[in-house]
């Protein structure tokens, strides 16, 4: 699907001569899977970027040993929880799959087991986050600058939200202006002001003294671009982002550190970190490379908890068998999308495993990551991003298969990276604004030219219809405030001289819709936060067990019988392999 093999194997055919061929492909590595070797390489990449010294590695040893002990204790506890409560958890899952309830005793035991593991897992992750500060205390100021702390990461996420996923403020403004070129002159005239205000609000706060000036600057830019001929536009376009940044004096986006906060957490949590650092530093005491590197999320009790969450979500939405049958092909398609990238290293075949060993040994010897390896990781990130976009399209299929009442329980607003990849999103948003502007202006036009008696009789009826359209019915607590505001707007509309009417109708419509939050912000209607989000649905349906589980639910609920082998069921596959 992603044409991965052709791209990656070509790159590594070139890379092979760059890696030292004199060493045996790591005599202690045959027992490692490709995914385990890939984790080792990523650990060494972080260490290589930080350029840790032998002294720092020695200082970090107690910290990493402590994390390793906590991780081993958590894995051991997970096994103990499963041994003690696994049977009850399986029985509870079987009943949930069939849409039934297990006995009270079984439900209580399953709840105790899942809750016990969940608390221990949360404690481990909290201790991991608290270890970041201690790790950074051993680093130099220059090394700490290579790591993005959670604060900037959150700021970056907020920035992406403000820019609706665009790479920079100037890129966002250009994308908005570009979509306006597709509008007819009368359409553009209706939305130029609300769009300029929306863009300006991303540059300075609306209550800022400079806001009106920025709105005028954005309007001048938009008017200039909209009025250009196609030839002029094509000629200017390559430099448009830079010209917008200069004209509006926008700050340049700051560069992000090469190591993300999540990468640092993964570095600390990996069981390979300490022994690999010791090998890289050639320390006298060297920990053996662990042979049990099970991810915490792959423990049976953890998978069972995820399965119970998935069933609970589907049951909460009250999805009957008929709808499950319609959703099942979507879950299967999502599984097919994810299959090539679930284990990216393992999917490359045996030759790639040898390359992983060579890259790992090159990093252990103090070498730099070959460009071809960086290209592999870039390709992988692109494939993961592409898969996420494809899954977003599948979630739209799920949304279409749910009833309105079910969809009201889900906030289907996708994250900014999904919105940013939707090339038609801004155009759709402008069409929405245009439609709302037309609706309000049409009401103004009807009321403005009516006889006074008809106006007095019909203005409240028309206003109430508008307010109800935007989520403020007559029985709403907010209704009196917005009714009073609407009447004031309508009275201004009636008193506007004819020579000012063409511009005033747009300004009044902008003021009305802005007050209601229909343009330039969230709706002014009652805020009702849905209990489920787009991310909840994404997490549920990308669960590896989702497709087979939904099929089990269809079969069990159609027959009325409990499944004999509910998911998860293969405990043996989760045990560490013996050497």
C-alpha positions in Angstrom: 0.0 0.0 0.0 2.8 2.4 0.9 5.4 1.0 -1.5 7.6 0.7 1.6 9.9 -2.1 0.5 10.9 -0.6 -2.8 11.9 2.7 -1.1 13.6 1.3 1.9 15.5 -1.6 0.5 16.9 0.7 -2.3 18.1 3.1 0.4 19.7 0.4 2.4 21.4 -1.2 -0.6 23.3 2.0 -0.8 23.9 2.2 2.9 25.4 -1.2 3.5 28.9 -0.3 2.4 28.8 2.6 4.9 28.6 0.3 7.9 31.6 -1.4 9.2 31.6 -4.9 7.7 34.5 -6.2 9.7 32.4 -7.1 12.8 30.3 -10.1 13.2 26.6 -9.0 13.1 26.6 -8.8 16.9 27.2 -12.2 18.3 24.8 -11.5 21.2 21.9 -10.4 18.9 20.4 -13.5 17.2 17.7 -13.8 19.9 16.5 -10.2 19.3 13.6 -9.5 17.0 13.7 -6.8 14.4 11.4 -4.6 16.5 13.7 -5.1 19.6 16.8 -4.2 17.5 14.9 -1.1 16.2 14.2 0.0 19.8 17.9 -0.4 20.5 18.9 1.8 17.6 16.4 4.5 18.6 17.9 4.5 22.2 21.4 4.9 20.8 20.2 7.7 18.5 19.0 9.8 21.5 22.3 9.1 23.3 24.3 10.0 20.2 22.3 13.3 19.8 23.0 14.2 23.5 26.6 13.1 23.2 26.6 11.7 26.7 30.0 11.3 28.4 31.2 8.3 30.3 30.9 10.3 33.5 27.3 11.2 32.8 26.5 7.6 32.0 28.0 6.6 35.4 25.9 9.3 37.1 22.7 8.1 35.3 23.3 4.4 36.1 21.4 4.5 39.5 18.5 6.3 38.0 18.2 3.9 35.0 18.6 0.9 37.4 15.8 2.2 39.5 13.5 2.6 36.5 14.4 -0.9 35.3 13.5 -2.4 38.6 10.2 -0.6 38.7 9.5 -1.7 35.1 10.3 -5.3 35.9 8.2 -5.2 39.1 5.2 -3.8 37.0 5.6 -6.6 34.4 5.8 -9.2 37.2 2.7 -7.7 38.9 0.9 -7.8 35.5 1.5 -11.5 35.3 0.4 -12.1 38.9 -2.8 -10.1 38.3 -3.5 -12.2 35.3 -2.8 -15.4 37.1 -5.2 -14.4 39.9 -7.9 -12.6 38.0 -7.5 -13.6 34.4 -10.2 -16.2 34.4 -12.7 -13.7 35.8 -11.6 -11.1 33.4 -12.1 -13.5 30.5 -15.6 -14.4 31.8 -16.5 -10.8 32.1 -15.3 -10.1 28.6 -17.3 -13.1 27.2 -20.5 -11.7 28.8 -19.9 -8.2 27.5 -19.3 -9.5 24.0 -22.7 -11.2 24.1 -24.3 -8.1 25.5 -25.0 -9.8 28.8 -23.8 -9.4 32.4 -21.5 -11.9 34.2 -22.3 -12.8 37.8 -21.7 -10.1 40.5 -18.7 -12.1 41.8 -17.1 -12.3 38.4 -17.6 -8.6 37.7 -16.1 -7.7 41.1 -13.1 -9.9 40.6 -12.5 -8.5 37.0 -12.9 -5.0 38.3 -10.4 -5.5 41.1 -7.8 -7.0 38.7 -8.1 -4.4 36.1 -8.1 -1.5 38.6 -5.1 -2.9 40.5 -3.0 -3.1 37.4 -4.2 0.3 36.2 -3.1 2.0 39.4 0.3 0.4 39.3 0.8 1.3 35.6 -0.1 4.9 36.3 2.3 5.1 39.2 5.1 3.8 37.0 4.5 6.4 34.3 4.3 9.2 36.9 7.6 8.1 38.3 9.0 8.0 34.8 8.0 11.6 34.2 9.5 12.7 37.5 12.8 11.1 36.5 13.1 13.5 33.6 14.2 16.4 35.9 16.8 14.2 37.5 18.2 13.1 34.1 18.4 16.7 33.0 20.3 17.7 36.1 23.2 15.6 34.9 23.2 17.3 31.5 25.0 20.5 30.4 23.0 23.5 29.4 23.8 22.8 25.8 22.5 19.3 26.1 19.3 20.4 27.8 18.7 22.7 24.8 18.4 19.6 22.6 15.3 18.4 24.5 11.8 19.8 24.1 10.2 20.0 27.6 6.5 19.4 28.0 5.8 23.2 28.2 7.0 24.0 24.7 5.3 20.8 23.4 2.0 22.1 24.8 2.6 25.5 23.4 3.3 23.9 20.0 0.0 22.0 20.2 -1.8 25.2 21.1 -0.1 27.0 18.2 -1.2 24.3 15.9 -4.7 24.7 17.2 -4.6 28.5 16.6 -3.2 28.0 13.1 -5.6 25.1 12.3 -2.6 22.9 11.5 -0.7 25.3 9.3 3.1 25.3 9.6 3.3 29.0 10.3 1.1 32.0 10.7 2.0 33.4 7.3 1.3 30.0 5.7 -2.1 30.0 7.3 -3.0 33.5 6.1 -1.9 32.7 2.6 -4.0 29.5 2.6 -7.1 31.6 3.7 -6.5 34.2 1.1 -5.9 31.7 -1.7 -9.2 30.0 -1.1 -11.0 33.3 -1.4 -9.8 33.6 -5.0 -12.3 30.9 -5.9 -15.2 33.1 -4.8 -17.4 35.3 -7.0 -17.2 39.0 -6.4 -20.5 39.2 -4.5 -19.6 36.1 -2.5 -16.2 37.6 -1.6 -17.8 40.9 -0.6 -20.0 39.1 1.9 -17.2 37.2 3.7 -14.1 39.5 3.4 -14.8 41.3 6.7 -15.6 38.2 8.9 -12.6 36.3 7.4 -10.3 39.3 8.0 -11.4 39.5 11.6 -10.9 35.8 12.1 -7.4 36.0 10.7 -6.5 39.1 12.6 -7.6 37.4 15.9 -4.8 34.9 15.3 -2.3 37.7 15.1 -3.4 40.0 18.0 -6.1 39.6 20.6 -9.5 41.1 19.5 -9.5 43.4 22.4 -6.0 44.8 21.5 -5.8 48.4 20.4 -4.0 47.2 17.2 -6.8 44.8 16.2 -8.6 47.2 13.9 -5.4 48.1 12.2 -4.5 44.4 11.6 -7.9 43.8 10.2 -7.4 46.5 7.7 -4.0 45.1 6.8 -5.4 41.7 6.2 -8.2 43.1 4.2 -5.7 45.0 2.0 -3.8 41.7 1.4 -7.0 39.8 0.6 -8.4 42.5 -1.7 -5.1 42.7 -3.6 -4.8 38.9 -4.1 -8.5 38.5 -5.0 -8.2 41.3 -7.5 -5.1 39.9 -9.3 -5.3 38.3 -12.7 -4.3 34.6 -12.9 -1.0 35.6 -14.5 -0.2 38.0 -11.8 -1.2 35.6 -9.1 1.0 32.7 -10.5 3.9 35.0 -10.8 3.7 36.3 -7.2 2.6 33.1 -5.5 6.1 31.6 -4.8 7.0 34.6 -2.7 3.6 35.2 -1.2 4.3 33.5 2.2 7.4 35.6 2.7 5.7 38.8 1.5 2.8 38.3 3.9 5.2 37.7 6.8 7.1 40.9 6.0 4.0 43.0 5.4 2.4 42.0 8.7 5.7 41.8 10.5 5.0 38.3 11.7 7.6 36.5 13.8 9.6 33.7 12.3 8.6 30.2 13.7 11.1 28.9 16.2 13.0 25.7 15.5 12.0 22.7 17.6 14.7 20.7 19.6 15.7 17.4 17.9 14.6 15.3 20.9 10.9 15.4 21.9 9.7 15.0 25.4 8.1 11.7 24.5 11.3 10.4 22.9 13.1 11.2 26.2 10.5 9.2 28.2 10.9 6.3 25.8 14.6 6.5 26.3 14.3 6.3 30.0 11.7 3.5 29.9 13.6 1.2 27.5 15.2 -1.8 29.2 18.0 -1.5 26.6 19.1 2.0 27.6 21.4 1.2 30.5 23.3 -1.8 29.0 23.7 0.0 25.6 25.0 3.2 27.3 27.5 1.1 29.3 28.7 -0.6 26.1 29.0 2.7 24.3 31.1 4.1 27.2 33.1 0.8 27.5 32.5 0.7 31.2 34.0 -2.0 33.3 30.7 -3.2 34.6 28.2 -4.0 31.8 24.6 -5.1 32.3 23.5 -7.9 29.9 21.1 -7.0 27.2 17.7 -8.1 28.4 15.9 -10.9 26.6 12.5 -10.0 28.0 11.6 -6.6 26.6 7.8 -6.9 26.5 6.1 -3.6 26.2 3.9 -2.9 29.2 1.0 -2.4 26.8 1.4 -5.9 25.5 0.7 -7.6 28.9 -2.4 -9.7 28.9 -4.1 -7.7 31.6 -3.3 -4.5 29.8 -4.8 -5.8 26.5 -7.8 -7.1 28.4 -8.4 -3.7 29.9 -8.3 -2.2 26.4 -10.7 -4.8 25.2 -13.1 -4.0 28.0 -12.8 -0.3 27.2 -13.7 -1.0 23.6 -16.7 -3.1 24.4 -17.8 -0.5 27.0 -17.6 2.2 24.3 -19.7 0.3 21.8 -22.2 -0.7 24.5 -22.4 2.9 25.7 -23.3 4.0 22.2 -26.0 1.3 22.2 -24.9 -0.1 18.8 -27.1 -3.0 17.7 -26.0 -6.0 15.7 -27.1 -4.4 12.4 -24.9 -1.4 13.0 -22.1 -3.6 14.2 -22.3 -5.4 10.9 -22.0 -2.1 9.0 -19.0 -1.1 11.2 -17.2 -4.4 10.9 -15.8 -3.8 7.4 -14.5 -0.4 8.5 -12.7 -2.0 11.4 -11.2 -4.6 9.0 -10.1 -1.8 6.7 -8.4 0.1 9.5 -6.6 -3.1 10.5 -5.4 -3.5 6.9 -4.2 0.2 6.9 -2.2 -0.3 10.1 -0.8 -3.8 9.3 2.3 -2.5 7.4 3.3 0.0 10.1 2.4 -1.8 13.3 5.9 -3.4 13.4 7.8 -1.4 10.8 11.1 -3.2 11.3 9.7 -6.7 11.3 7.9 -6.0 8.0 11.1 -5.3 6.2 12.3 -9.0 6.2 15.5 -10.7 7.4 18.0 -8.5 5.4 16.7 -5.5 7.3 17.4 -7.2 10.6 21.1 -7.5 9.6 21.1 -3.8 8.7 19.6 -2.9 12.2 22.5 -4.8 13.8 25.0 -3.0 11.8 23.5 0.5 12.4 23.3 -0.3 16.1 27.0 -1.4 16.2 28.0 1.7 14.3 26.3 3.9 16.9 27.9 1.8 19.7 31.3 2.5 18.1 30.7 6.3 18.2 29.7 6.6 14.6 27.0 8.9 13.2 23.7 7.8 11.8 24.0 7.3 8.1 21.7 9.6 5.9 20.0 6.5 4.5 18.9 5.6 8.0 17.5 9.1 8.6 15.7 8.7 5.3 14.1 5.4 6.5 12.8 7.2 9.6 11.5 10.1 7.5 9.7 7.6 5.2 8.3 5.8 8.2 6.9 9.1 9.7 5.3 9.9 6.4 3.7 6.5 6.2 2.4 6.8 9.7 1.0 10.2 8.9 -0.6 8.9 5.7 -2.1 5.9 7.6 -3.6 8.4 10.2 -5.2 10.3 7.4 -6.7 7.2 5.9 -8.0 6.1 9.2 -9.6 9.5 9.7 -11.5 8.8 6.4 -12.7 5.5 7.8 -13.9 7.2 11.0 -16.1 9.4 8.8 -17.7 6.2 7.5 -18.4 5.2 11.1 -19.9 8.6 11.8 -22.2 8.1 8.8 -23.4 4.7 10.0 -24.4 6.0 13.4 -27.8 7.6 14.3 -28.1 11.3 15.2 -28.6 10.4 18.8 -25.5 8.3 18.9 -23.4 11.0 17.1 -24.5 13.5 19.7 -22.5 11.5 22.2 -19.3 12.0 20.2 -17.3 15.2 19.5 -16.2 14.3 16.0 -13.9 17.3 15.6 -10.6 15.7 14.5 -7.1 16.9 15.7 -5.4 19.7 13.9 -3.0 17.5 12.0 -6.0 15.8 10.4 -7.6 19.1 9.6 -4.4 20.5 8.2 -4.1 17.7 5.7 -7.6 18.4 4.4 -6.9 20.6 1.4 -10.6 21.5 1.0 -11.2 22.4 4.7 -10.7 26.1 4.4 -12.8 26.3 1.3 -15.6 24.4 3.1 -15.3 26.7 6.1 -15.6 29.8 3.9 -18.7 28.3 2.2 -20.2 27.8 5.6 -19.5 31.4 6.6 -20.8 32.6 3.2 -24.1 30.6 3.8 -24.6 32.0 7.2 -23.9 35.6 6.0 -26.4 35.1 3.2 -29.1 33.8 5.6 -28.8 36.8 7.9 -28.5 39.3 5.1 -31.6 37.8 3.4 -33.5 38.3 6.7 -32.3 41.9 6.8 -33.4 42.5 3.2 -36.8 41.1 3.9 -37.4 43.1 7.0 -35.9 46.4 5.8 -38.4 47.1 3.1 -41.6 46.0 4.9 -44.2 48.4 6.0 -43.8 49.5 9.6 -46.8 47.5 10.7 -45.6 44.3 9.0 -42.1 44.9 10.4 -43.3 45.2 14.0 -45.4 42.1 13.5 -42.8 39.8 11.9 -39.4 41.0 13.2 -39.6 38.8 16.4 -40.7 35.8 14.4 -37.8 36.1 12.0 -35.4 36.8 14.9 -36.6 33.8 16.8 -36.0 31.6 13.8 -32.5 32.8 13.5 -31.7 32.4 17.2 -33.1 28.9 17.2 -31.0 28.1 14.1 -28.0 28.9 16.2 -28.9 26.9 19.2 -30.8 29.6 21.3 -34.5 28.6 21.4 -37.1 30.7 23.3 -36.8 28.5 26.4 -33.0 28.9 26.6 -31.6 30.9 29.5 -29.5 32.9 27.1 -32.6 33.8 25.0 -33.5 37.2 26.7 -30.0 38.6 26.2 -29.8 37.6 22.6 -33.3 38.7 21.8 -32.6 42.1 23.1 -29.3 42.3 21.1 -31.1 41.0 18.0 -33.9 43.6 18.2 -31.2 46.3 18.5 -29.4 45.1 15.4 -32.7 45.0 13.5 -33.5 48.6 14.5 -30.1 49.7 13.4 -30.8 48.0 10.1 -34.1 49.9 9.6 -32.5 53.2 10.4 -29.5 52.9 8.0 -29.6 55.4 5.1 -29.9 53.8 1.7 -26.6 55.1 0.4 -24.9 53.2 3.3 -27.0 50.1 3.1 -24.7 47.8 1.0 -21.9 48.1 3.4 -23.9 48.4 6.6 -25.9 45.1 5.9 -22.6 43.2 5.9 -21.2 44.9 9.0 -24.5 44.3 10.9 -24.5 40.6 9.8 -20.9 40.3 11.0 -21.8 41.8 14.3 -24.8 39.6 14.8 -23.1 36.4 13.9 -20.0 37.3 15.8 -22.1 37.9 19.0 -23.6 34.5 18.6 -20.2 32.9 18.0 -21.2 31.5 14.6 -18.2 33.2 13.0 -14.9 33.8 14.6 -15.5 31.5 17.6 -17.5 28.7 19.2 -21.3 28.8 19.1 -22.9 31.0 21.7 -25.5 28.3 22.3 -25.4 26.1 25.4 -22.0 24.4 25.7 -22.6 20.7 25.7 -19.4 18.7 25.9 -19.8 15.3 24.4 -18.7 12.4 26.6 -16.7 10.8 23.8 -14.2 12.4 21.4 -12.7 11.7 18.0 -9.5 10.5 19.7 -11.6 8.0 21.8 -13.0 6.5 18.6 -9.6 6.5 16.9 -8.0 4.7 19.9 -10.8 2.2 20.1 -10.9 1.2 16.4 -7.1 1.1 16.0 -6.9 -1.4 18.8 -5.5 -4.6 17.1 -8.4 -6.5 18.7 -11.1 -4.3 17.3 -11.9 -6.1 14.0 -12.0 -9.7 15.5 -13.8 -8.4 18.6 -16.6 -6.7 16.6 -17.0 -9.9 14.6 -17.3 -11.9 17.9 -19.9 -9.4 19.1 -22.0 -9.9 15.9 -21.8 -13.7 16.2 -22.5 -13.9 19.9 -25.4 -11.4 19.9 -26.9 -13.0 16.8 -26.8 -16.4 18.4 -27.4 -15.4 22.0 -24.4 -17.6 23.1 -21.3 -16.6 25.0 -18.1 -16.8 22.9 -16.0 -19.8 23.9 -12.7 -18.0 23.2 -13.0 -14.3 23.9 -10.2 -11.9 23.1 -7.5 -11.9 24.5 -7.0 -15.7 24.7 -3.4 -16.6 23.8 -1.4 -16.3 27.0 1.4 -18.4 25.6 2.2 -15.8 22.9 2.9 -13.2 25.6 5.5 -15.2 27.4 9.2 -14.4 26.8 10.9 -16.8 24.5 13.5 -19.1 26.0 16.9 -19.0 24.5 
